[in-house]
């Protein structure tokens, strides 16, 4: 099978600053290399390159890894079913040092009591009943958990349970003030972009009250995950004296939409964070300025997993969602008329 290799951090120098980078590969300064598992548009000029929003230029992978190593909390995005994204996440986690805490969107509060320190990948898979969770295959996440095992890192379940989310959806008025307080953490532009992305992401099937509910759910999830992660870090001091109050370092693994700066987790975390987006290249977008790079501190470009139209892939589910919303609105009108 054809495989194109990418350098994992042992780079001699950063890539040149340009909005239209050369179609060249960084030189190698060490033996550690990995292969792209996906090959769709692997020859795209941006594949493998890293953009720094602060420096407004491409930088080397080594510089990105160094930046991760210098932060106490790193947020790393993903497309959930993209194998290369999980390999890159493992590389970033590797920089965080031993005994770090790794919070997963894929593990929720019902998994929390079952997760212990120094669990192996297989133990985490079994404890979380991953196969029945609805998330992509556990095998895709193996590089992350193997790195965690090597460094004796602890997995954290930071996502709210489905029951909690459903309760908030059914009783939205009860939580309205709380929801407003979370949304107010975002800028007006951030809220507008979130609404637009949810609407587009659901192929136009989400609108009106349903869109409001989805925005509230997204913001609540981000606030909950941020709170769970920061609380866990605060409970886990490394130092034992007042003169050395150092804290454990942490990583959050979540979808790209959750780690972006305009409407994601950074808006709900008081401490300094580093946000890394893992973004699939688009065939007709060959320059950095073609992408919304302000979303993350660093953007790492990868090949695409597939060309499948998600609106066709999830057509039945979207139609079911539309029908459910129609019935809900009809029921609400009926109740209103009886009052």
Short mmCIF file of the C-alpha atoms (twelve columns), coordinates in Angstrom:
data_MODEL
# 
_entry.id   MODEL 
# 
loop_
_atom_site.group_PDB 
_atom_site.id 
_atom_site.type_symbol 
_atom_site.label_atom_id 
_atom_site.label_alt_id 
_atom_site.label_comp_id 
_atom_site.label_asym_id 
_atom_site.label_seq_id 
_atom_site.Cartn_x 
_atom_site.Cartn_y 
_atom_site.Cartn_z 
_atom_site.pdbx_PDB_model_num 
ATOM 1   C CA . UNK A 1   0.000   0.000  0.000  1 
ATOM 2   C CA . UNK A 2   1.227   3.494  -0.846 1 
ATOM 3   C CA . UNK A 3   2.121   5.518  2.217  1 
ATOM 4   C CA . UNK A 4   3.472   9.054  2.446  1 
ATOM 5   C CA . UNK A 5   5.617   9.757  5.484  1 
ATOM 6   C CA . UNK A 6   5.573   12.799 7.713  1 
ATOM 7   C CA . UNK A 7   8.114   14.035 10.197 1 
ATOM 8   C CA . UNK A 8   6.995   13.861 13.810 1 
ATOM 9   C CA . UNK A 9   9.041   16.643 15.289 1 
ATOM 10  C CA . UNK A 10  12.728  16.201 14.615 1 
ATOM 11  C CA . UNK A 11  12.933  19.004 12.086 1 
ATOM 12  C CA . UNK A 12  16.039  21.062 11.364 1 
ATOM 13  C CA . UNK A 13  14.266  24.353 10.793 1 
ATOM 14  C CA . UNK A 14  10.826  25.863 10.495 1 
ATOM 15  C CA . UNK A 15  9.053   26.049 7.178  1 
ATOM 16  C CA . UNK A 16  9.111   29.333 5.319  1 
ATOM 17  C CA . UNK A 17  6.436   31.893 6.064  1 
ATOM 18  C CA . UNK A 18  4.060   31.990 3.139  1 
ATOM 19  C CA . UNK A 19  0.377   31.941 2.386  1 
ATOM 20  C CA . UNK A 20  1.169   29.581 -0.496 1 
ATOM 21  C CA . UNK A 21  3.757   27.131 0.909  1 
ATOM 22  C CA . UNK A 22  6.054   25.140 -1.315 1 
ATOM 23  C CA . UNK A 23  5.136   21.535 -1.958 1 
ATOM 24  C CA . UNK A 24  8.161   20.306 -0.071 1 
ATOM 25  C CA . UNK A 25  8.687   18.099 2.931  1 
ATOM 26  C CA . UNK A 26  10.718  19.024 6.044  1 
ATOM 27  C CA . UNK A 27  14.135  17.453 6.445  1 
ATOM 28  C CA . UNK A 28  14.607  14.739 9.031  1 
ATOM 29  C CA . UNK A 29  16.903  14.994 12.005 1 
ATOM 30  C CA . UNK A 30  16.202  11.650 13.628 1 
ATOM 31  C CA . UNK A 31  14.859  8.137  13.141 1 
ATOM 32  C CA . UNK A 32  11.285  8.648  14.368 1 
ATOM 33  C CA . UNK A 33  8.786   8.746  11.507 1 
ATOM 34  C CA . UNK A 34  5.183   7.700  11.027 1 
ATOM 35  C CA . UNK A 35  3.139   6.951  7.951  1 
ATOM 36  C CA . UNK A 36  -0.085  8.642  6.976  1 
ATOM 37  C CA . UNK A 37  -2.814  6.059  7.243  1 
ATOM 38  C CA . UNK A 38  -5.088  8.086  4.992  1 
ATOM 39  C CA . UNK A 39  -3.942  8.985  1.493  1 
ATOM 40  C CA . UNK A 40  -6.713  11.135 0.024  1 
ATOM 41  C CA . UNK A 41  -4.972  14.305 -1.236 1 
ATOM 42  C CA . UNK A 42  -1.801  13.275 0.569  1 
ATOM 43  C CA . UNK A 43  0.151   15.337 -1.981 1 
ATOM 44  C CA . UNK A 44  -1.775  18.496 -1.150 1 
ATOM 45  C CA . UNK A 45  0.774   21.288 -0.482 1 
ATOM 46  C CA . UNK A 46  -0.479  21.856 3.078  1 
ATOM 47  C CA . UNK A 47  -0.452  18.244 4.277  1 
ATOM 48  C CA . UNK A 48  1.872   17.825 7.249  1 
ATOM 49  C CA . UNK A 49  2.397   21.537 7.739  1 
ATOM 50  C CA . UNK A 50  1.722   23.439 10.964 1 
ATOM 51  C CA . UNK A 51  0.396   26.989 11.100 1 
ATOM 52  C CA . UNK A 52  1.020   29.208 14.118 1 
ATOM 53  C CA . UNK A 53  -1.698  31.826 14.578 1 
ATOM 54  C CA . UNK A 54  0.454   33.906 16.927 1 
ATOM 55  C CA . UNK A 55  3.431   33.993 14.569 1 
ATOM 56  C CA . UNK A 56  1.199   34.111 11.493 1 
ATOM 57  C CA . UNK A 57  3.377   31.650 9.621  1 
ATOM 58  C CA . UNK A 58  4.157   28.001 9.175  1 
ATOM 59  C CA . UNK A 59  6.414   26.528 11.818 1 
ATOM 60  C CA . UNK A 60  8.138   23.199 12.249 1 
ATOM 61  C CA . UNK A 61  6.508   20.258 13.973 1 
ATOM 62  C CA . UNK A 62  9.292   20.497 16.521 1 
ATOM 63  C CA . UNK A 63  8.194   24.028 17.413 1 
ATOM 64  C CA . UNK A 64  4.619   22.851 17.914 1 
ATOM 65  C CA . UNK A 65  5.733   20.010 20.173 1 
ATOM 66  C CA . UNK A 66  7.884   22.432 22.150 1 
ATOM 67  C CA . UNK A 67  4.902   24.740 22.577 1 
ATOM 68  C CA . UNK A 68  2.828   21.831 23.877 1 
ATOM 69  C CA . UNK A 69  5.581   20.910 26.301 1 
ATOM 70  C CA . UNK A 70  5.576   24.461 27.703 1 
ATOM 71  C CA . UNK A 71  1.852   24.549 28.553 1 
ATOM 72  C CA . UNK A 72  0.071   23.022 31.523 1 
ATOM 73  C CA . UNK A 73  -3.160  22.407 29.606 1 
ATOM 74  C CA . UNK A 74  -3.282  21.496 25.925 1 
ATOM 75  C CA . UNK A 75  -6.526  21.071 23.964 1 
ATOM 76  C CA . UNK A 76  -6.216  18.819 20.932 1 
ATOM 77  C CA . UNK A 77  -8.964  18.496 18.341 1 
ATOM 78  C CA . UNK A 78  -9.835  15.721 15.953 1 
ATOM 79  C CA . UNK A 79  -12.193 14.295 13.422 1 
ATOM 80  C CA . UNK A 80  -13.334 11.374 15.538 1 
ATOM 81  C CA . UNK A 81  -12.942 8.646  12.913 1 
ATOM 82  C CA . UNK A 82  -9.684  9.906  11.404 1 
ATOM 83  C CA . UNK A 83  -6.771  7.551  12.275 1 
ATOM 84  C CA . UNK A 84  -4.048  10.102 11.528 1 
ATOM 85  C CA . UNK A 85  -5.540  12.557 13.987 1 
ATOM 86  C CA . UNK A 86  -5.142  10.047 16.797 1 
ATOM 87  C CA . UNK A 87  -1.511  9.426  15.856 1 
ATOM 88  C CA . UNK A 88  -0.807  13.155 15.998 1 
ATOM 89  C CA . UNK A 89  -2.651  13.443 19.320 1 
ATOM 90  C CA . UNK A 90  -0.426  10.722 20.719 1 
ATOM 91  C CA . UNK A 91  2.656   12.697 19.655 1 
ATOM 92  C CA . UNK A 92  1.389   15.811 21.396 1 
ATOM 93  C CA . UNK A 93  0.475   13.889 24.560 1 
ATOM 94  C CA . UNK A 94  3.962   12.437 24.581 1 
ATOM 95  C CA . UNK A 95  5.291   15.953 25.246 1 
ATOM 96  C CA . UNK A 96  3.313   16.436 28.448 1 
ATOM 97  C CA . UNK A 97  5.491   14.307 30.674 1 
ATOM 98  C CA . UNK A 98  4.714   11.498 33.120 1 
ATOM 99  C CA . UNK A 99  1.662   11.421 35.380 1 
ATOM 100 C CA . UNK A 100 -0.317  13.924 33.314 1 
ATOM 101 C CA . UNK A 101 -4.115  13.837 33.195 1 
ATOM 102 C CA . UNK A 102 -5.897  13.257 29.887 1 
ATOM 103 C CA . UNK A 103 -9.560  14.216 29.647 1 
ATOM 104 C CA . UNK A 104 -11.682 12.600 26.943 1 
ATOM 105 C CA . UNK A 105 -14.868 13.817 25.329 1 
ATOM 106 C CA . UNK A 106 -15.459 10.120 24.579 1 
ATOM 107 C CA . UNK A 107 -15.690 9.171  28.263 1 
ATOM 108 C CA . UNK A 108 -18.624 10.511 30.268 1 
ATOM 109 C CA . UNK A 109 -19.437 10.880 33.942 1 
ATOM 110 C CA . UNK A 110 -20.914 7.375  34.147 1 
ATOM 111 C CA . UNK A 111 -17.481 6.021  33.216 1 
ATOM 112 C CA . UNK A 112 -15.677 8.117  35.823 1 
ATOM 113 C CA . UNK A 113 -16.059 5.757  38.829 1 
ATOM 114 C CA . UNK A 114 -14.669 2.891  36.772 1 
ATOM 115 C CA . UNK A 115 -11.467 4.656  35.695 1 
ATOM 116 C CA . UNK A 116 -8.407  4.186  37.900 1 
ATOM 117 C CA . UNK A 117 -4.799  5.312  37.788 1 
ATOM 118 C CA . UNK A 118 -2.328  3.446  35.582 1 
ATOM 119 C CA . UNK A 119 -4.963  1.485  33.658 1 
ATOM 120 C CA . UNK A 120 -3.899  -0.183 30.421 1 
ATOM 121 C CA . UNK A 121 -5.621  0.574  27.125 1 
ATOM 122 C CA . UNK A 122 -7.510  -2.709 27.306 1 
ATOM 123 C CA . UNK A 123 -8.647  -2.010 30.865 1 
ATOM 124 C CA . UNK A 124 -9.979  1.408  29.844 1 
ATOM 125 C CA . UNK A 125 -11.754 -0.124 26.862 1 
ATOM 126 C CA . UNK A 126 -13.466 -2.698 29.061 1 
ATOM 127 C CA . UNK A 127 -14.241 -0.343 31.946 1 
ATOM 128 C CA . UNK A 128 -15.934 2.175  29.646 1 
ATOM 129 C CA . UNK A 129 -17.725 -0.493 27.587 1 
ATOM 130 C CA . UNK A 130 -16.365 1.408  24.600 1 
ATOM 131 C CA . UNK A 131 -17.779 -1.005 22.016 1 
ATOM 132 C CA . UNK A 132 -21.317 0.054  22.997 1 
ATOM 133 C CA . UNK A 133 -20.572 3.755  23.397 1 
ATOM 134 C CA . UNK A 134 -21.313 4.847  19.843 1 
ATOM 135 C CA . UNK A 135 -17.829 6.291  19.348 1 
ATOM 136 C CA . UNK A 136 -15.564 5.067  16.526 1 
ATOM 137 C CA . UNK A 137 -13.553 1.894  17.045 1 
ATOM 138 C CA . UNK A 138 -11.343 1.834  20.126 1 
ATOM 139 C CA . UNK A 139 -8.528  0.634  17.880 1 
ATOM 140 C CA . UNK A 140 -8.345  4.104  16.315 1 
ATOM 141 C CA . UNK A 141 -7.565  5.579  19.744 1 
ATOM 142 C CA . UNK A 142 -4.937  2.964  20.611 1 
ATOM 143 C CA . UNK A 143 -1.931  5.264  19.889 1 
ATOM 144 C CA . UNK A 144 -3.215  7.700  22.519 1 
ATOM 145 C CA . UNK A 145 -3.820  5.112  25.209 1 
ATOM 146 C CA . UNK A 146 -0.525  3.355  24.531 1 
ATOM 147 C CA . UNK A 147 1.327   6.642  25.012 1 
ATOM 148 C CA . UNK A 148 -0.609  7.216  28.226 1 
ATOM 149 C CA . UNK A 149 0.332   3.766  29.526 1 
ATOM 150 C CA . UNK A 150 3.995   4.419  28.810 1 
ATOM 151 C CA . UNK A 151 3.913   7.668  30.801 1 
ATOM 152 C CA . UNK A 152 1.589   6.420  33.560 1 
ATOM 153 C CA . UNK A 153 -1.016  9.027  32.636 1 
ATOM 154 C CA . UNK A 154 -4.565  8.950  33.951 1 
ATOM 155 C CA . UNK A 155 -7.660  8.974  31.738 1 
ATOM 156 C CA . UNK A 156 -10.454 11.292 32.847 1 
ATOM 157 C CA . UNK A 157 -14.118 11.040 31.893 1 
ATOM 158 C CA . UNK A 158 -15.071 14.688 31.389 1 
ATOM 159 C CA . UNK A 159 -18.181 14.554 29.188 1 
ATOM 160 C CA . UNK A 160 -21.635 14.921 30.780 1 
ATOM 161 C CA . UNK A 161 -23.848 11.842 30.680 1 
ATOM 162 C CA . UNK A 162 -26.604 11.450 28.128 1 
ATOM 163 C CA . UNK A 163 -29.175 11.507 30.949 1 
ATOM 164 C CA . UNK A 164 -27.886 14.868 32.143 1 
ATOM 165 C CA . UNK A 165 -28.028 16.331 28.644 1 
ATOM 166 C CA . UNK A 166 -31.520 14.980 28.019 1 
ATOM 167 C CA . UNK A 167 -32.744 16.375 31.320 1 
ATOM 168 C CA . UNK A 168 -31.488 19.831 30.400 1 
ATOM 169 C CA . UNK A 169 -33.103 19.586 26.973 1 
ATOM 170 C CA . UNK A 170 -36.477 18.562 28.427 1 
ATOM 171 C CA . UNK A 171 -36.355 21.205 31.136 1 
ATOM 172 C CA . UNK A 172 -34.638 24.014 29.276 1 
ATOM 173 C CA . UNK A 173 -36.573 26.750 31.093 1 
ATOM 174 C CA . UNK A 174 -35.300 25.497 34.438 1 
ATOM 175 C CA . UNK A 175 -31.710 25.966 33.245 1 
ATOM 176 C CA . UNK A 176 -32.242 29.096 31.153 1 
ATOM 177 C CA . UNK A 177 -30.337 31.510 33.416 1 
ATOM 178 C CA . UNK A 178 -27.428 29.113 33.705 1 
ATOM 179 C CA . UNK A 179 -27.379 28.620 29.940 1 
ATOM 180 C CA . UNK A 180 -27.322 32.382 29.353 1 
ATOM 181 C CA . UNK A 181 -24.371 32.736 31.748 1 
ATOM 182 C CA . UNK A 182 -22.419 30.133 29.750 1 
ATOM 183 C CA . UNK A 183 -23.270 31.670 26.389 1 
ATOM 184 C CA . UNK A 184 -22.211 35.102 27.653 1 
ATOM 185 C CA . UNK A 185 -18.675 33.755 27.967 1 
ATOM 186 C CA . UNK A 186 -18.545 33.754 24.167 1 
ATOM 187 C CA . UNK A 187 -18.243 36.811 21.972 1 
ATOM 188 C CA . UNK A 188 -21.215 37.807 19.843 1 
ATOM 189 C CA . UNK A 189 -19.284 36.650 16.783 1 
ATOM 190 C CA . UNK A 190 -18.474 33.366 18.498 1 
ATOM 191 C CA . UNK A 191 -22.163 32.700 19.179 1 
ATOM 192 C CA . UNK A 192 -23.089 33.600 15.605 1 
ATOM 193 C CA . UNK A 193 -20.412 31.281 14.214 1 
ATOM 194 C CA . UNK A 194 -21.507 28.461 16.515 1 
ATOM 195 C CA . UNK A 195 -25.111 28.782 15.335 1 
ATOM 196 C CA . UNK A 196 -23.984 28.855 11.724 1 
ATOM 197 C CA . UNK A 197 -21.734 25.803 12.159 1 
ATOM 198 C CA . UNK A 198 -24.435 23.760 13.891 1 
ATOM 199 C CA . UNK A 199 -26.974 24.689 11.203 1 
ATOM 200 C CA . UNK A 200 -24.535 23.809 8.424  1 
ATOM 201 C CA . UNK A 201 -23.286 20.704 10.239 1 
ATOM 202 C CA . UNK A 202 -26.826 19.365 10.378 1 
ATOM 203 C CA . UNK A 203 -27.383 20.091 6.698  1 
ATOM 204 C CA . UNK A 204 -30.075 22.658 7.427  1 
ATOM 205 C CA . UNK A 205 -32.141 20.222 9.506  1 
ATOM 206 C CA . UNK A 206 -31.593 22.226 12.702 1 
ATOM 207 C CA . UNK A 207 -33.493 25.473 12.964 1 
ATOM 208 C CA . UNK A 208 -35.593 27.574 15.308 1 
ATOM 209 C CA . UNK A 209 -36.044 26.074 18.758 1 
ATOM 210 C CA . UNK A 210 -34.023 22.987 17.837 1 
ATOM 211 C CA . UNK A 211 -31.051 25.138 16.872 1 
ATOM 212 C CA . UNK A 212 -31.357 27.057 20.145 1 
ATOM 213 C CA . UNK A 213 -31.389 23.767 22.031 1 
ATOM 214 C CA . UNK A 214 -28.308 22.492 20.198 1 
ATOM 215 C CA . UNK A 215 -26.399 25.708 20.862 1 
ATOM 216 C CA . UNK A 216 -27.295 25.478 24.550 1 
ATOM 217 C CA . UNK A 217 -26.204 21.840 24.656 1 
ATOM 218 C CA . UNK A 218 -22.884 22.549 22.949 1 
ATOM 219 C CA . UNK A 219 -22.033 25.431 25.261 1 
ATOM 220 C CA . UNK A 220 -23.079 23.438 28.324 1 
ATOM 221 C CA . UNK A 221 -20.921 20.483 27.258 1 
ATOM 222 C CA . UNK A 222 -17.907 22.742 26.820 1 
ATOM 223 C CA . UNK A 223 -18.465 24.356 30.214 1 
ATOM 224 C CA . UNK A 224 -18.922 20.959 31.868 1 
ATOM 225 C CA . UNK A 225 -15.811 19.446 30.267 1 
ATOM 226 C CA . UNK A 226 -13.741 22.501 31.178 1 
ATOM 227 C CA . UNK A 227 -14.966 22.366 34.781 1 
ATOM 228 C CA . UNK A 228 -14.269 18.649 35.116 1 
ATOM 229 C CA . UNK A 229 -10.773 19.023 33.730 1 
ATOM 230 C CA . UNK A 230 -9.741  22.029 35.790 1 
ATOM 231 C CA . UNK A 231 -11.189 20.520 38.970 1 
ATOM 232 C CA . UNK A 232 -9.217  17.335 38.393 1 
ATOM 233 C CA . UNK A 233 -6.009  19.297 37.835 1 
ATOM 234 C CA . UNK A 234 -6.603  21.332 40.998 1 
ATOM 235 C CA . UNK A 235 -7.077  18.121 42.997 1 
ATOM 236 C CA . UNK A 236 -3.797  16.649 41.797 1 
ATOM 237 C CA . UNK A 237 -0.887  18.781 43.061 1 
ATOM 238 C CA . UNK A 238 2.576   17.473 42.299 1 
ATOM 239 C CA . UNK A 239 4.329   19.573 44.916 1 
ATOM 240 C CA . UNK A 240 3.895   18.833 48.606 1 
ATOM 241 C CA . UNK A 241 5.059   22.133 50.034 1 
ATOM 242 C CA . UNK A 242 3.750   25.688 49.820 1 
ATOM 243 C CA . UNK A 243 7.030   26.642 48.196 1 
ATOM 244 C CA . UNK A 244 6.372   24.141 45.403 1 
ATOM 245 C CA . UNK A 245 2.651   24.311 44.558 1 
ATOM 246 C CA . UNK A 246 3.117   22.896 41.087 1 
ATOM 247 C CA . UNK A 247 0.154   21.152 39.506 1 
ATOM 248 C CA . UNK A 248 -0.196  18.221 37.197 1 
ATOM 249 C CA . UNK A 249 -0.341  18.956 33.516 1 
ATOM 250 C CA . UNK A 250 -3.317  18.041 31.386 1 
ATOM 251 C CA . UNK A 251 -4.608  17.361 27.891 1 
ATOM 252 C CA . UNK A 252 -8.148  17.395 26.565 1 
ATOM 253 C CA . UNK A 253 -8.995  15.196 23.580 1 
ATOM 254 C CA . UNK A 254 -12.166 16.355 21.829 1 
ATOM 255 C CA . UNK A 255 -13.638 17.184 18.455 1 
ATOM 256 C CA . UNK A 256 -12.186 20.207 16.675 1 
ATOM 257 C CA . UNK A 257 -15.372 22.162 17.350 1 
ATOM 258 C CA . UNK A 258 -14.849 21.833 21.090 1 
ATOM 259 C CA . UNK A 259 -11.234 23.037 21.212 1 
ATOM 260 C CA . UNK A 260 -11.562 26.090 18.974 1 
ATOM 261 C CA . UNK A 261 -10.988 29.464 20.590 1 
ATOM 262 C CA . UNK A 262 -13.971 31.446 19.316 1 
ATOM 263 C CA . UNK A 263 -16.723 29.305 20.849 1 
ATOM 264 C CA . UNK A 264 -15.095 26.228 22.408 1 
ATOM 265 C CA . UNK A 265 -13.458 25.122 25.629 1 
ATOM 266 C CA . UNK A 266 -10.959 28.006 25.942 1 
ATOM 267 C CA . UNK A 267 -13.887 30.317 26.759 1 
ATOM 268 C CA . UNK A 268 -14.665 28.280 29.882 1 
ATOM 269 C CA . UNK A 269 -11.138 27.806 31.245 1 
ATOM 270 C CA . UNK A 270 -9.470  30.468 33.365 1 
ATOM 271 C CA . UNK A 271 -5.942  29.112 33.094 1 
ATOM 272 C CA . UNK A 272 -3.730  29.488 30.038 1 
ATOM 273 C CA . UNK A 273 -4.362  26.868 27.359 1 
ATOM 274 C CA . UNK A 274 -2.912  25.841 24.016 1 
ATOM 275 C CA . UNK A 275 -5.427  24.866 21.323 1 
ATOM 276 C CA . UNK A 276 -4.385  22.613 18.438 1 
ATOM 277 C CA . UNK A 277 -6.751  21.897 15.551 1 
ATOM 278 C CA . UNK A 278 -6.175  18.849 13.349 1 
ATOM 279 C CA . UNK A 279 -7.717  19.839 10.035 1 
ATOM 280 C CA . UNK A 280 -8.244  17.873 6.831  1 
ATOM 281 C CA . UNK A 281 -7.093  19.719 3.720  1 
ATOM 282 C CA . UNK A 282 -9.624  20.652 1.071  1 
ATOM 283 C CA . UNK A 283 -8.834  19.947 -2.560 1 
ATOM 284 C CA . UNK A 284 -9.576  23.459 -3.802 1 
ATOM 285 C CA . UNK A 285 -7.954  25.261 -0.868 1 
ATOM 286 C CA . UNK A 286 -4.198  25.207 -1.361 1 
ATOM 287 C CA . UNK A 287 -3.085  28.201 0.697  1 
ATOM 288 C CA . UNK A 288 -3.223  29.050 4.380  1 
ATOM 289 C CA . UNK A 289 -5.460  32.073 3.789  1 
ATOM 290 C CA . UNK A 290 -8.135  29.704 2.431  1 
ATOM 291 C CA . UNK A 291 -8.736  28.397 5.964  1 
ATOM 292 C CA . UNK A 292 -10.089 30.026 9.111  1 
ATOM 293 C CA . UNK A 293 -6.840  29.679 11.040 1 
ATOM 294 C CA . UNK A 294 -7.793  32.014 13.894 1 
ATOM 295 C CA . UNK A 295 -9.850  29.191 15.408 1 
ATOM 296 C CA . UNK A 296 -6.792  27.575 17.002 1 
ATOM 297 C CA . UNK A 297 -3.377  28.517 18.337 1 
ATOM 298 C CA . UNK A 298 -1.911  25.940 15.954 1 
ATOM 299 C CA . UNK A 299 -3.442  24.203 12.954 1 
ATOM 300 C CA . UNK A 300 -1.936  20.892 11.798 1 
ATOM 301 C CA . UNK A 301 -3.022  19.871 8.305  1 
ATOM 302 C CA . UNK A 302 -3.679  16.227 7.411  1 
ATOM 303 C CA . UNK A 303 -4.939  14.261 4.408  1 
ATOM 304 C CA . UNK A 304 -8.684  13.696 4.158  1 
ATOM 305 C CA . UNK A 305 -10.291 10.482 5.296  1 
ATOM 306 C CA . UNK A 306 -12.941 10.355 2.582  1 
ATOM 307 C CA . UNK A 307 -14.964 12.332 0.068  1 
ATOM 308 C CA . UNK A 308 -18.320 11.149 1.356  1 
ATOM 309 C CA . UNK A 309 -20.993 13.829 1.620  1 
ATOM 310 C CA . UNK A 310 -22.079 13.824 5.289  1 
ATOM 311 C CA . UNK A 311 -25.512 15.120 4.319  1 
ATOM 312 C CA . UNK A 312 -26.019 11.962 2.267  1 
ATOM 313 C CA . UNK A 313 -24.279 9.717  4.797  1 
ATOM 314 C CA . UNK A 314 -26.602 10.818 7.599  1 
ATOM 315 C CA . UNK A 315 -29.646 11.530 5.430  1 
ATOM 316 C CA . UNK A 316 -31.930 9.096  7.257  1 
ATOM 317 C CA . UNK A 317 -30.834 10.311 10.694 1 
ATOM 318 C CA . UNK A 318 -31.374 13.933 9.654  1 
ATOM 319 C CA . UNK A 319 -34.826 13.159 8.289  1 
ATOM 320 C CA . UNK A 320 -35.667 11.412 11.551 1 
ATOM 321 C CA . UNK A 321 -34.450 14.469 13.478 1 
ATOM 322 C CA . UNK A 322 -36.612 16.761 11.341 1 
ATOM 323 C CA . UNK A 323 -39.662 14.578 11.939 1 
ATOM 324 C CA . UNK A 324 -39.003 14.496 15.676 1 
ATOM 325 C CA . UNK A 325 -38.770 18.292 15.725 1 
ATOM 326 C CA . UNK A 326 -41.976 18.601 13.714 1 
ATOM 327 C CA . UNK A 327 -43.868 16.385 16.171 1 
ATOM 328 C CA . UNK A 328 -42.436 18.308 19.128 1 
ATOM 329 C CA . UNK A 329 -43.543 21.656 17.703 1 
ATOM 330 C CA . UNK A 330 -46.976 20.257 16.863 1 
ATOM 331 C CA . UNK A 331 -47.363 18.999 20.428 1 
ATOM 332 C CA . UNK A 332 -46.310 22.380 21.847 1 
ATOM 333 C CA . UNK A 333 -48.868 24.182 19.671 1 
ATOM 334 C CA . UNK A 334 -51.563 21.754 20.784 1 
ATOM 335 C CA . UNK A 335 -50.765 22.342 24.462 1 
ATOM 336 C CA . UNK A 336 -50.710 26.099 23.907 1 
ATOM 337 C CA . UNK A 337 -54.128 26.059 22.260 1 
ATOM 338 C CA . UNK A 338 -55.667 24.156 25.172 1 
ATOM 339 C CA . UNK A 339 -54.510 26.731 27.708 1 
# 
